[in-house]
Amino acid sequence: MDTENPAPIVEKDTTDAETSLDSSHLGKKIQKKVPKRIHKAEREKMKREHLNELFLGLADALELSEQMNGKASVLSEAARFVKDMLSQIKHMRTENTTLLSESQYDV
């Protein structure tokens, strides 16, 4: 009886081992395909979240109201702000040039 018991246990172990090897082998094939898709989706999600954070930061910097928090609104306000700043820079440069020329006459 002792010889009969170890044999079936060994057979069970080998069949379990073979099954687990086959399962792990198939699992690896499946895992190679699935993580790429999951990884890509995760990267895209992280990219969207990062862009959303940037838009929120830009909206905060522009001091926009909650109603104008959409991406299109944020971009249009940012463009308007940049145009205003460029206009102010141009005005200040001409004023600076005028003041410099006046100061040269005073000397």
Distance bins in CASP14 RR format, pairs under 12 A and 6 or more apart:
PFRMAT RR
TARGET T0000
AUTHOR 0000-0000-0000
RMODE 2
METHOD distances of the structure
MODEL  1
1 7 0 0 0 0 0 1 0 0 0 0 0
1 8 0 0 0 0 0 1 0 0 0 0 0
2 9 0 0 0 0 0 1 0 0 0 0 0
3 9 0 0 0 0 0 1 0 0 0 0 0
3 10 0 0 0 0 0 1 0 0 0 0 0
4 10 0 0 0 0 0 1 0 0 0 0 0
4 11 0 0 0 0 0 1 0 0 0 0 0
5 11 0 0 0 0 0 1 0 0 0 0 0
5 12 0 0 0 0 0 1 0 0 0 0 0
6 12 0 0 0 0 0 1 0 0 0 0 0
6 13 0 0 0 0 0 1 0 0 0 0 0
7 13 0 0 0 0 0 1 0 0 0 0 0
7 14 0 0 0 0 0 1 0 0 0 0 0
8 14 0 0 0 0 0 1 0 0 0 0 0
8 15 0 0 0 0 0 1 0 0 0 0 0
9 15 0 0 0 0 0 1 0 0 0 0 0
9 16 0 0 0 0 0 1 0 0 0 0 0
10 16 0 0 0 0 0 1 0 0 0 0 0
10 17 0 0 0 0 0 1 0 0 0 0 0
11 17 0 0 0 0 0 1 0 0 0 0 0
11 18 0 0 0 0 0 1 0 0 0 0 0
12 18 0 0 0 0 0 1 0 0 0 0 0
12 19 0 0 0 0 0 1 0 0 0 0 0
13 19 0 0 0 0 0 1 0 0 0 0 0
13 20 0 0 0 0 0 1 0 0 0 0 0
14 20 0 0 0 0 0 1 0 0 0 0 0
14 21 0 0 0 0 0 1 0 0 0 0 0
15 21 0 0 0 0 0 1 0 0 0 0 0
15 22 0 0 0 0 0 1 0 0 0 0 0
16 22 0 0 0 0 0 1 0 0 0 0 0
16 23 0 0 0 0 0 1 0 0 0 0 0
16 24 0 0 0 0 0 1 0 0 0 0 0
17 23 0 0 0 0 0 1 0 0 0 0 0
17 24 0 0 0 0 0 1 0 0 0 0 0
18 24 0 0 0 0 0 1 0 0 0 0 0
18 25 0 0 0 0 0 1 0 0 0 0 0
19 25 0 0 0 0 0 1 0 0 0 0 0
19 26 0 0 0 0 0 1 0 0 0 0 0
20 26 0 0 0 0 0 1 0 0 0 0 0
20 27 0 0 0 0 0 1 0 0 0 0 0
21 27 0 0 0 0 0 1 0 0 0 0 0
21 28 0 0 0 0 0 1 0 0 0 0 0
22 28 0 0 0 0 0 1 0 0 0 0 0
22 29 0 0 0 0 0 1 0 0 0 0 0
23 29 0 0 0 0 0 1 0 0 0 0 0
23 30 0 0 0 0 0 1 0 0 0 0 0
23 31 0 0 0 0 0 1 0 0 0 0 0
24 30 0 0 0 0 0 1 0 0 0 0 0
24 31 0 0 0 0 1 0 0 0 0 0 0
25 31 0 0 0 0 0 1 0 0 0 0 0
25 32 0 0 0 0 0 1 0 0 0 0 0
26 32 0 0 0 0 0 1 0 0 0 0 0
26 33 0 0 0 0 0 1 0 0 0 0 0
27 33 0 0 0 0 1 0 0 0 0 0 0
27 34 0 0 0 0 1 0 0 0 0 0 0
27 35 0 0 0 0 0 1 0 0 0 0 0
28 34 0 0 0 0 0 1 0 0 0 0 0
28 35 0 0 0 0 0 1 0 0 0 0 0
29 35 0 0 0 0 0 1 0 0 0 0 0
30 36 0 0 0 0 0 1 0 0 0 0 0
30 37 0 0 0 0 0 1 0 0 0 0 0
30 38 0 0 0 0 0 1 0 0 0 0 0
31 37 0 0 0 0 0 1 0 0 0 0 0
31 38 0 0 0 0 1 0 0 0 0 0 0
31 39 0 0 0 0 0 1 0 0 0 0 0
32 38 0 0 0 0 0 1 0 0 0 0 0
32 39 0 0 0 0 0 1 0 0 0 0 0
33 39 0 0 0 0 0 1 0 0 0 0 0
33 40 0 0 0 0 0 1 0 0 0 0 0
34 40 0 0 0 0 0 1 0 0 0 0 0
34 41 0 0 0 0 0 1 0 0 0 0 0
34 42 0 0 0 0 0 1 0 0 0 0 0
35 41 0 0 0 0 0 1 0 0 0 0 0
35 42 0 0 0 0 1 0 0 0 0 0 0
35 43 0 0 0 0 0 1 0 0 0 0 0
36 42 0 0 0 0 0 1 0 0 0 0 0
36 43 0 0 0 0 0 1 0 0 0 0 0
37 43 0 0 0 0 0 1 0 0 0 0 0
37 44 0 0 0 0 0 1 0 0 0 0 0
38 44 0 0 0 0 0 1 0 0 0 0 0
38 45 0 0 0 0 0 1 0 0 0 0 0
39 45 0 0 0 0 0 1 0 0 0 0 0
39 46 0 0 0 0 0 1 0 0 0 0 0
40 46 0 0 0 0 0 1 0 0 0 0 0
40 47 0 0 0 0 0 1 0 0 0 0 0
41 47 0 0 0 0 0 1 0 0 0 0 0
41 48 0 0 0 0 0 1 0 0 0 0 0
42 48 0 0 0 0 0 1 0 0 0 0 0
42 49 0 0 0 0 0 1 0 0 0 0 0
43 49 0 0 0 0 0 1 0 0 0 0 0
43 50 0 0 0 0 0 1 0 0 0 0 0
44 50 0 0 0 0 0 1 0 0 0 0 0
44 51 0 0 0 0 0 1 0 0 0 0 0
45 51 0 0 0 0 0 1 0 0 0 0 0
45 52 0 0 0 0 0 1 0 0 0 0 0
46 52 0 0 0 0 0 1 0 0 0 0 0
46 53 0 0 0 0 0 1 0 0 0 0 0
47 53 0 0 0 0 0 1 0 0 0 0 0
47 54 0 0 0 0 0 1 0 0 0 0 0
48 54 0 0 0 0 0 1 0 0 0 0 0
48 55 0 0 0 0 0 1 0 0 0 0 0
48 71 0 0 0 0 0 1 0 0 0 0 0
49 55 0 0 0 0 0 1 0 0 0 0 0
49 56 0 0 0 0 0 1 0 0 0 0 0
50 56 0 0 0 0 0 1 0 0 0 0 0
50 57 0 0 0 0 0 1 0 0 0 0 0
51 57 0 0 0 0 0 1 0 0 0 0 0
51 58 0 0 0 0 0 1 0 0 0 0 0
51 71 0 0 0 0 1 0 0 0 0 0 0
51 74 0 0 0 0 0 1 0 0 0 0 0
51 75 0 0 0 0 0 1 0 0 0 0 0
52 58 0 0 0 0 0 1 0 0 0 0 0
52 59 0 0 0 0 0 1 0 0 0 0 0
52 69 0 0 0 0 0 1 0 0 0 0 0
52 70 0 0 0 0 0 1 0 0 0 0 0
52 71 0 0 0 0 1 0 0 0 0 0 0
52 74 0 0 0 0 0 1 0 0 0 0 0
53 59 0 0 0 0 0 1 0 0 0 0 0
53 60 0 0 0 0 0 1 0 0 0 0 0
54 60 0 0 0 0 0 1 0 0 0 0 0
54 61 0 0 0 0 0 1 0 0 0 0 0
54 71 0 0 0 0 0 1 0 0 0 0 0
54 74 0 0 0 0 1 0 0 0 0 0 0
54 75 0 0 0 0 0 1 0 0 0 0 0
54 78 0 0 0 0 0 1 0 0 0 0 0
55 61 0 0 0 0 0 1 0 0 0 0 0
55 62 0 0 0 0 0 1 0 0 0 0 0
55 64 0 0 0 0 0 1 0 0 0 0 0
55 68 0 0 0 0 0 1 0 0 0 0 0
55 69 0 0 0 0 1 0 0 0 0 0 0
55 70 1 0 0 1 0 0 0 0 0 0 0
55 71 1 0 1 0 0 0 0 0 0 0 0
55 72 0 0 0 0 0 1 0 0 0 0 0
55 73 0 0 0 0 1 0 0 0 0 0 0
55 74 1 0 1 0 0 0 0 0 0 0 0
55 75 0 0 0 0 1 0 0 0 0 0 0
55 77 0 0 0 0 0 1 0 0 0 0 0
55 78 0 0 0 0 1 0 0 0 0 0 0
56 62 0 0 0 0 0 1 0 0 0 0 0
56 64 0 0 0 0 1 0 0 0 0 0 0
56 66 0 0 0 0 0 1 0 0 0 0 0
56 69 1 0 0 1 0 0 0 0 0 0 0
56 70 0 0 0 0 1 0 0 0 0 0 0
56 71 0 0 0 0 0 1 0 0 0 0 0
56 74 0 0 0 0 1 0 0 0 0 0 0
57 63 0 0 0 0 0 1 0 0 0 0 0
57 64 0 0 0 0 1 0 0 0 0 0 0
57 69 0 0 0 0 0 1 0 0 0 0 0
57 71 0 0 0 0 0 1 0 0 0 0 0
57 74 0 0 0 0 1 0 0 0 0 0 0
57 78 0 0 0 0 0 1 0 0 0 0 0
58 64 0 0 0 0 1 0 0 0 0 0 0
58 68 0 0 0 0 0 1 0 0 0 0 0
58 69 0 0 0 0 0 1 0 0 0 0 0
58 70 0 0 0 0 0 1 0 0 0 0 0
58 71 0 0 0 0 1 0 0 0 0 0 0
58 73 0 0 0 0 0 1 0 0 0 0 0
58 74 1 0 1 0 0 0 0 0 0 0 0
58 75 0 0 0 0 1 0 0 0 0 0 0
58 76 0 0 0 0 0 1 0 0 0 0 0
58 77 0 0 0 0 1 0 0 0 0 0 0
58 78 1 0 1 0 0 0 0 0 0 0 0
58 79 0 0 0 0 0 1 0 0 0 0 0
58 81 0 0 0 0 1 0 0 0 0 0 0
58 82 0 0 0 0 0 1 0 0 0 0 0
59 65 0 0 0 0 1 0 0 0 0 0 0
59 66 0 0 0 0 1 0 0 0 0 0 0
59 67 0 0 0 0 0 1 0 0 0 0 0
59 68 1 0 0 1 0 0 0 0 0 0 0
59 69 1 0 1 0 0 0 0 0 0 0 0
59 70 1 0 0 1 0 0 0 0 0 0 0
59 71 0 0 0 0 1 0 0 0 0 0 0
59 72 0 0 0 0 0 1 0 0 0 0 0
59 73 0 0 0 0 1 0 0 0 0 0 0
59 74 1 0 1 0 0 0 0 0 0 0 0
59 75 0 0 0 0 0 1 0 0 0 0 0
59 76 0 0 0 0 0 1 0 0 0 0 0
59 77 0 0 0 0 1 0 0 0 0 0 0
59 78 0 0 0 0 1 0 0 0 0 0 0
59 81 0 0 0 0 0 1 0 0 0 0 0
60 66 0 0 0 0 0 1 0 0 0 0 0
60 68 0 0 0 0 0 1 0 0 0 0 0
60 69 0 0 0 0 1 0 0 0 0 0 0
60 74 0 0 0 0 1 0 0 0 0 0 0
60 77 0 0 0 0 0 1 0 0 0 0 0
60 78 0 0 0 0 0 1 0 0 0 0 0
61 74 0 0 0 0 1 0 0 0 0 0 0
61 77 0 0 0 0 0 1 0 0 0 0 0
61 78 0 0 0 0 1 0 0 0 0 0 0
61 81 0 0 0 0 1 0 0 0 0 0 0
61 82 0 0 0 0 0 1 0 0 0 0 0
62 68 0 0 0 0 1 0 0 0 0 0 0
62 69 0 0 0 0 0 1 0 0 0 0 0
62 70 0 0 0 0 0 1 0 0 0 0 0
62 73 0 0 0 0 1 0 0 0 0 0 0
62 74 1 0 0 1 0 0 0 0 0 0 0
62 75 0 0 0 0 0 1 0 0 0 0 0
62 76 0 0 0 0 0 1 0 0 0 0 0
62 77 1 0 1 0 0 0 0 0 0 0 0
62 78 1 0 0 1 0 0 0 0 0 0 0
62 79 0 0 0 0 0 1 0 0 0 0 0
62 80 0 0 0 0 1 0 0 0 0 0 0
62 81 1 0 0 1 0 0 0 0 0 0 0
62 82 0 0 0 0 0 1 0 0 0 0 0
62 84 0 0 0 0 0 1 0 0 0 0 0
62 85 0 0 0 0 0 1 0 0 0 0 0
63 69 0 0 0 0 0 1 0 0 0 0 0
63 74 0 0 0 0 0 1 0 0 0 0 0
63 77 0 0 0 0 1 0 0 0 0 0 0
63 78 0 0 0 0 0 1 0 0 0 0 0
63 81 0 0 0 0 0 1 0 0 0 0 0
64 70 0 0 0 0 1 0 0 0 0 0 0
64 71 0 0 0 0 0 1 0 0 0 0 0
64 72 0 0 0 0 0 1 0 0 0 0 0
64 73 1 0 0 1 0 0 0 0 0 0 0
64 74 1 0 0 1 0 0 0 0 0 0 0
64 75 0 0 0 0 0 1 0 0 0 0 0
64 76 0 0 0 0 0 1 0 0 0 0 0
64 77 1 0 1 0 0 0 0 0 0 0 0
64 78 0 0 0 0 1 0 0 0 0 0 0
64 80 0 0 0 0 0 1 0 0 0 0 0
64 81 0 0 0 0 0 1 0 0 0 0 0
65 73 0 0 0 0 1 0 0 0 0 0 0
65 74 0 0 0 0 0 1 0 0 0 0 0
65 77 0 0 0 0 0 1 0 0 0 0 0
66 73 0 0 0 0 0 1 0 0 0 0 0
66 74 0 0 0 0 0 1 0 0 0 0 0
67 73 0 0 0 0 1 0 0 0 0 0 0
67 74 0 0 0 0 0 1 0 0 0 0 0
67 77 0 0 0 0 0 1 0 0 0 0 0
68 74 1 0 0 1 0 0 0 0 0 0 0
68 75 0 0 0 0 0 1 0 0 0 0 0
68 76 0 0 0 0 1 0 0 0 0 0 0
68 77 1 0 0 1 0 0 0 0 0 0 0
68 78 0 0 0 0 0 1 0 0 0 0 0
68 80 0 0 0 0 0 1 0 0 0 0 0
69 75 0 0 0 0 0 1 0 0 0 0 0
69 77 0 0 0 0 0 1 0 0 0 0 0
70 76 0 0 0 0 1 0 0 0 0 0 0
70 77 0 0 0 0 1 0 0 0 0 0 0
70 78 0 0 0 0 0 1 0 0 0 0 0
71 77 0 0 0 0 0 1 0 0 0 0 0
71 78 0 0 0 0 0 1 0 0 0 0 0
72 78 0 0 0 0 0 1 0 0 0 0 0
72 79 0 0 0 0 0 1 0 0 0 0 0
73 79 0 0 0 0 0 1 0 0 0 0 0
73 80 0 0 0 0 0 1 0 0 0 0 0
74 80 0 0 0 0 0 1 0 0 0 0 0
74 81 0 0 0 0 0 1 0 0 0 0 0
75 81 0 0 0 0 0 1 0 0 0 0 0
75 82 0 0 0 0 0 1 0 0 0 0 0
76 82 0 0 0 0 0 1 0 0 0 0 0
76 83 0 0 0 0 0 1 0 0 0 0 0
77 83 0 0 0 0 0 1 0 0 0 0 0
77 84 0 0 0 0 0 1 0 0 0 0 0
78 84 0 0 0 0 0 1 0 0 0 0 0
78 85 0 0 0 0 0 1 0 0 0 0 0
79 85 0 0 0 0 0 1 0 0 0 0 0
79 86 0 0 0 0 0 1 0 0 0 0 0
80 86 0 0 0 0 0 1 0 0 0 0 0
80 87 0 0 0 0 0 1 0 0 0 0 0
81 87 0 0 0 0 0 1 0 0 0 0 0
81 88 0 0 0 0 0 1 0 0 0 0 0
82 88 0 0 0 0 0 1 0 0 0 0 0
82 89 0 0 0 0 0 1 0 0 0 0 0
83 89 0 0 0 0 0 1 0 0 0 0 0
83 90 0 0 0 0 0 1 0 0 0 0 0
84 90 0 0 0 0 0 1 0 0 0 0 0
84 91 0 0 0 0 0 1 0 0 0 0 0
85 91 0 0 0 0 0 1 0 0 0 0 0
85 92 0 0 0 0 0 1 0 0 0 0 0
86 92 0 0 0 0 0 1 0 0 0 0 0
86 93 0 0 0 0 0 1 0 0 0 0 0
87 93 0 0 0 0 0 1 0 0 0 0 0
87 94 0 0 0 0 0 1 0 0 0 0 0
88 94 0 0 0 0 0 1 0 0 0 0 0
88 95 0 0 0 0 0 1 0 0 0 0 0
89 95 0 0 0 0 0 1 0 0 0 0 0
89 96 0 0 0 0 0 1 0 0 0 0 0
90 96 0 0 0 0 0 1 0 0 0 0 0
90 97 0 0 0 0 0 1 0 0 0 0 0
91 97 0 0 0 0 0 1 0 0 0 0 0
91 98 0 0 0 0 0 1 0 0 0 0 0
92 98 0 0 0 0 0 1 0 0 0 0 0
92 99 0 0 0 0 0 1 0 0 0 0 0
93 99 0 0 0 0 0 1 0 0 0 0 0
93 100 0 0 0 0 0 1 0 0 0 0 0
94 100 0 0 0 0 0 1 0 0 0 0 0
94 101 0 0 0 0 0 1 0 0 0 0 0
95 101 0 0 0 0 0 1 0 0 0 0 0
95 102 0 0 0 0 0 1 0 0 0 0 0
96 102 0 0 0 0 0 1 0 0 0 0 0
96 103 0 0 0 0 0 1 0 0 0 0 0
97 103 0 0 0 0 0 1 0 0 0 0 0
97 104 0 0 0 0 0 1 0 0 0 0 0
98 104 0 0 0 0 0 1 0 0 0 0 0
98 105 0 0 0 0 0 1 0 0 0 0 0
99 105 0 0 0 0 0 1 0 0 0 0 0
99 106 0 0 0 0 0 1 0 0 0 0 0
100 106 0 0 0 0 0 1 0 0 0 0 0
100 107 0 0 0 0 0 1 0 0 0 0 0
101 107 0 0 0 0 0 1 0 0 0 0 0
END
